[in-house]
Structures are given as structure tokens and as C-alpha cells.
Amino acid sequence: MRVVFMGTPEFSVVALHALIEAGHEIVCAYSQPPRPAKRGQKERPSPVHAAAQAAGIAVRTPLNFKDPDEREGFAALEADVGVVVAYGLILPTAILDAPKHGCLNIHASLLPRWRGAAPIHRAIEAGDAETGVGIMQMEAGLDTGPVLLEDRLSIGETETTGDLHDRLAERGGRLIGEALGQIDGLQAVPQAADGITYAHKIDKAETRIRWDAPAAAVKRRINAFSPFPGAWFQVEGVRVKALRARLAPEGAIGAPGEVLDGLTIACGEGAVQLLDVQRAGKKPGSAEDFLRGNLIAPGTVLD
């Protein structure tokens, strides 16, 4: 099929490669414009932009689709279908309707749960037992379209957003290949009217760990915000990201933020064990590696 691919982050690259390997003709890739990188502020193309260029695919990076010329240029591609994966722009009806089969979206949740920008993070933060990836026929509303295919998977007890991201990306790439292979025979199932939740973008104000919260909530937030943006605390004024955690055995109690043993930290109810951490300016590592160079005496209260 003639495919227009629209995506930006690493999550989208897996699907792009899957479509290329399946023999589809990617007539153009759309992505967010290059952004300044953290170091040196030199503009860097998005992962999809870089991957498409490496594959010899033309790339377009409009700021939006308000310009009639952009819309006409999209329609002129005469695509059979648009495939949209974490693109980051709202698509007007003129774009959604231009391809023969419209635009299909790979969405990393079990719709209508976790519509919006951060479905993987919010599923882990909420303590969901399972999530999934779906192929949705796009329409004007935010993630409101009918679902064509869906794949479910369970969420592990200490699974982070990084872990789950990779699993969902692989499933999404496989699922979009299945969808295009049987597109004329797929049944579009409308989303349920109840059970709708929104996965709002992560705010930096959420990332500082509140040790006075219940341990279960602290653990979920740590795993949900790992590896990015990272839930953090301070030790003697030095910021440390907590990258993976589990609940401590029952009976581990203390004042909120108190170090009980190693990196077992008391919370408002119960305690958590930090498994992976990252000191500011250092590489991520295990709690054991961290403690070899950063002894924290039991009774220390983390900020």
C-alpha cells in the first residue's frame, strides 16, 4: 500500500521499520520539526525523521496544517492510508480524510481508557493490571475513533514505563502490519461510552517523590516516571532519580522518607525498596552500586 507515515519519538520508529519490512511503500514521513538538543542546543531531528532519512524516505516537518498548501501537499501524495503513531500534532479533517482508507493510529492503551498524551505512564501510575495497544480509525476527536484491532498484555509488578514502552512498540508494529494486510475486512468497533480516562502529559511538579504518600502509590509513580522524566528525591542536597521500585515486606515502618535499611524507604503507609537509581550527573545503576559510593545511614530522612 501507499502509506504516509506520521510519527515523532522512538516509539514510532518500530512501526515505521515494520511497515518498510512488510513491503509497503512509504511515500512520505511527517514528523515534528528538529528541536535543540540538551547539549550545545544544536537542532536534532526526531527519531522518526532520522530513521526515515536513513531509509531514503522524504520527510516533511510542518508546524501545523493550517496552511492550505500543506493540506494540498498531503492530498497530492495520493496515499492509500495514513499511519499515525505519537505524531504530536492535531490533524484536521482534511488530513484525516485525504487517504483512501483514512488515517489509522497506533495507540498504547486499551481505549477508551487512557486517551491522550501519556497512556503508558498513567497506566502504571494508576496500578492497572493490564494495558495494550490498539489500531484506531482516526476521527476529529482526541482518540475517540473506533478500534480495528487490539492486543492486550499484563503489566509486571516492577515494570517501568521504559520496559512497557518497548513491549508495546513491538506489538504496535506487528499489529499495524496485520491491519494493513486485512484492511478491507476489518470491523470498526466503536469505543465504549463509559470507562473513559485521559492520560494527561506529565508535569514536572509531579516528579518529586512525596514520601508521605502510601508506599503503593510511591512505587507506582517511581516506575511510571522511569526513565523519563524521572521521580526524584534529595540526599544532602544532591538530586537522585528513583528508576525502579518494589514494595518492601510488611512490617517495614518508619517516618515518611526515613531510610530503614539500604535503600528501603519508609512512606506514609508501608515502605518501598529502591532497586535502580541515578545520582545527578552519573549513569543509572542498581541500588547496591549506588550505596557503594554513597553510604546512607539508617535513620537518615530523605528530602
HUHUWO-V881846 format. One record per backbone hydrogen bond with DSSP energy under -0.5 kcal/mol. NH is the residue of the N-H (numbers start at 1). CO is the residue of the C=O. If there is no record, write none. Layout:
nh: [NH & NH]
co: [CO & CO]
This chain:
nh: [3 & 3 & 4 & 5 & 5 & 6 & 7 & 8 & 8 & 9 & 12 & 13 & 13 & 14 & 15 & 16 & 17 & 18 & 19 & 20 & 21 & 22 & 23 & 24 & 25 & 26 & 27 & 27 & 28 & 29 & 30 & 31 & 35 & 37 & 40 & 41 & 42 & 44 & 46 & 48 & 50 & 51 & 52 & 53 & 54 & 55 & 56 & 57 & 60 & 70 & 71 & 72 & 73 & 74 & 75 & 76 & 77 & 78 & 80 & 81 & 82 & 83 & 84 & 84 & 85 & 92 & 95 & 96 & 97 & 98 & 99 & 100 & 101 & 102 & 104 & 105 & 106 & 107 & 107 & 109 & 111 & 113 & 115 & 115 & 117 & 118 & 122 & 123 & 124 & 125 & 126 & 127 & 128 & 131 & 133 & 134 & 135 & 136 & 136 & 137 & 138 & 138 & 143 & 144 & 147 & 148 & 149 & 151 & 153 & 155 & 156 & 159 & 161 & 161 & 162 & 164 & 165 & 166 & 167 & 168 & 169 & 170 & 171 & 172 & 173 & 174 & 175 & 176 & 177 & 178 & 179 & 180 & 181 & 182 & 182 & 183 & 185 & 186 & 186 & 188 & 189 & 189 & 190 & 197 & 199 & 200 & 206 & 207 & 209 & 211 & 213 & 215 & 217 & 218 & 219 & 220 & 221 & 222 & 223 & 224 & 225 & 226 & 230 & 231 & 232 & 233 & 235 & 238 & 240 & 241 & 242 & 243 & 243 & 244 & 246 & 248 & 252 & 253 & 257 & 258 & 259 & 260 & 260 & 261 & 264 & 265 & 265 & 266 & 267 & 268 & 268 & 269 & 272 & 273 & 274 & 274 & 275 & 275 & 276 & 277 & 278 & 280 & 282 & 285 & 287 & 290 & 291 & 292 & 293 & 293 & 294 & 297 & 299 & 300 & 302 & 302 & 303]
co: [1 & 25 & 81 & 3 & 28 & 83 & 30 & 85 & 86 & 86 & 9 & 9 & 10 & 10 & 11 & 12 & 13 & 14 & 15 & 16 & 17 & 18 & 20 & 19 & 1 & 24 & 3 & 25 & 3 & 58 & 5 & 60 & 44 & 42 & 38 & 37 & 39 & 35 & 32 & 8 & 46 & 47 & 48 & 49 & 50 & 51 & 53 & 52 & 29 & 67 & 67 & 68 & 69 & 70 & 71 & 72 & 74 & 75 & 2 & 2 & 102 & 4 & 82 & 104 & 6 & 90 & 92 & 92 & 93 & 95 & 95 & 79 & 80 & 99 & 82 & 136 & 84 & 105 & 134 & 107 & 109 & 110 & 112 & 197 & 199 & 199 & 118 & 119 & 120 & 121 & 122 & 124 & 123 & 153 & 151 & 107 & 149 & 105 & 134 & 146 & 103 & 136 & 141 & 141 & 189 & 135 & 135 & 133 & 131 & 129 & 154 & 156 & 223 & 226 & 226 & 160 & 161 & 162 & 163 & 164 & 165 & 166 & 167 & 168 & 169 & 170 & 171 & 172 & 173 & 174 & 175 & 176 & 177 & 178 & 179 & 180 & 182 & 182 & 183 & 186 & 147 & 187 & 188 & 112 & 115 & 198 & 203 & 204 & 232 & 209 & 210 & 269 & 214 & 214 & 215 & 216 & 217 & 218 & 219 & 220 & 221 & 223 & 225 & 242 & 207 & 240 & 238 & 235 & 233 & 278 & 231 & 241 & 276 & 276 & 273 & 271 & 249 & 251 & 266 & 255 & 300 & 258 & 264 & 264 & 261 & 263 & 272 & 258 & 270 & 211 & 213 & 213 & 265 & 246 & 263 & 272 & 244 & 273 & 244 & 285 & 241 & 239 & 279 & 277 & 275 & 286 & 287 & 288 & 289 & 290 & 290 & 295 & 259 & 297 & 257 & 300 & 234]
